[in-house]
């Protein structure tokens, strides 16, 4: 098992952009207001578990339903593209409801470990070694935990316009990632 710093940095940045926990701070704050409290540890652990589980069994699950990883990666590139368009243009394409148990649903799933993240994991698996993706997941989830624990402080630190700038910058990065995934899996 060889760790590759370049792959770790790439997977960490890709997952950081797709999870977009900084861009989700306003959503997290609203969920906290509605529910009264968010269990940061629980949300982080559940999301980490879902991501690692999907990294290992996602491909097998696809085979059971008759799909190959390349097709899933191409479909994922479209999901990532639309998420990026939401971030850059301020659109709302995907709508989520907020039930009372916000730490698991919708925070851990689908906000942190949602369709875009799962698709990205399988797409990354076509290009990077699993151990490097695992390190990227763990680094991201440590950061997610930190953000969830310090949401109010970060909101004051960045301000509304700072959070908006971060969201748009990561949206552009996601657009580039979506195009790269599409090109790599279609042979264009």
N, C-alpha and C positions, 0 to 999 in steps of 0.2 A: 504494500500500500504506500504510494508515493503522493505526498501533498505537493501541490503546485500553486505557488503564491499568486501567479497571474490568474489561474482559474478561480481561486478562492476570491480574489478581488472582483473579478468579473461577475461571478455568481452572486456575491454579496451585493454589488451595485445593482444588478438586474432585479434581485429580490427586493432590495431597498426601494427601488423605483416602483415596482408593481404592488408591494404591500402599502406603500405611501402612508405610513403611520403619521408623518408630520402633516400631510394634507388632510388626514382624517381627524386631526385634533378638534376641529369644530364639531364633527359628528360625535366624537367621544365625549366632548363637553355636553352636548345636547342629551346624549344617552345617560350621562351621569346625572344631569338635572332631572330627567324623567324618572330614573330608577332610584335616585338618592345615593347610590354607591355602586362602584364597579370593582370587582375582585380582580385586580391586575395580575396576580399570580395565577389564578385559575384560568383566565382568558389566555395568558401567554403559554401556559403548559398545554392547554387543549389545542391551541393553534399549532404549536410545535409538534405535538403528537400527530395531528391530522396531516401536516406537511410531510413528516418523516414517513408515516404510513403510506401516503400516496406516492412518495418517491420510490418506495420499494414494491408496492403492489399495484400501482396505477397502470403500469404497462401490462401486467397479467390481466387486470380487470378489462383493459381495452381488448386484449386478445379474446377473452370470453365473449365479448359482444361483437367481435369481428372487425376491429379497427387496428390500424398500424400506428406507430408512434409519429411517423411523418404526417399522416393525415390529421392526427390530433394536434400536432405542432402547428400545422397550417391553420386549423380552426382556432387554435390558441392565439395565433398571430392576429386574427381578426378580433378576438376578445380584447387582447392587449391594445390593439389599435383603437377600439371604441372607448376603452377606459382612458387612454391617452387623450382622445378627443374631448372626453368629459373634462379632463384636467385642464387642457389648454384653452378650450372654448367656454368653459363654465356651463356646459350642458348637463342635464340629468337624463341619462339613457337607462341606467339600471336603478330601479327603485327598491328600497328595503323598508320593511316594517320593523318597529322597535317594540318587541314584547317586554314583559316585566323582567325576564331573566336575561338581561342584556350582556352579562359577562361571557356567556357561551354563545347565544344567538341574539343579536347579530354581530357581536363584537369579535369573538374568536372565529366564528364561521357565520356569515361569509365575508365580513369586513376585512379581517386579517388573512385568513386562510380560505379565500373564496375561489371561484372558478378561474379567475385570472392567475392567481398564485399557483393553483394546481396545474393549470395548463403550462405555465412558465416552468414549473419543476420538470415536467415531462419533456418539454422542449429543451431545457438545459441538459437533461440527461442524454440527449442525442449528440451533444457537443462536448460535455465535460465529464470528468470522472466523479463517481458517486460520493467519494469521501470529501472532495472539494465542495460539492453542493451541500453536503451535511454541515460542513464548517460554515458555509454561507448562511444556511438556515439558522444555525445556533447563534451566530453573530447578530443576525437580524432580529431574532427573537429576544436576545438580551437587550437590544436597543428598543424594541417594542415595549418590553417590560419597563424599561427606564422612562419611556415617554408616557406610558399609561400611569405610572406612579407620579409623574411630574407634569401632568397636562395643564394644570392651572398656571404653574410657573412658566411653562413654555409659551402659553398663550400670551402672557404679559410680556415675555422677552421678545418674541417675534412680532407681536401686534398683528392686526388683521391683514394689513398690506404685506407684511413679511411672510405670513403663511400663504397668502395668495401667490406671491412671487415663487416660493418654493414649489407649490403645487404645479404652477405652469412650467417651471424649469424641468421638473421630473416628468411632466407630461410630454415634453419634447424628447427627452431621453427615451421614454417608452415608445414613442412613435418610431424612433430609429431602431429600437429593439424589435418592434413588430415587423418592420420592413426586412430586417436582417433574418429573422426567423422564417418569414415567408420565402425569401430568396434562397436560403440554405436548404429548405425542405422541398422546394419545387424545382431546383436546378436552374433557376433563372439567373 
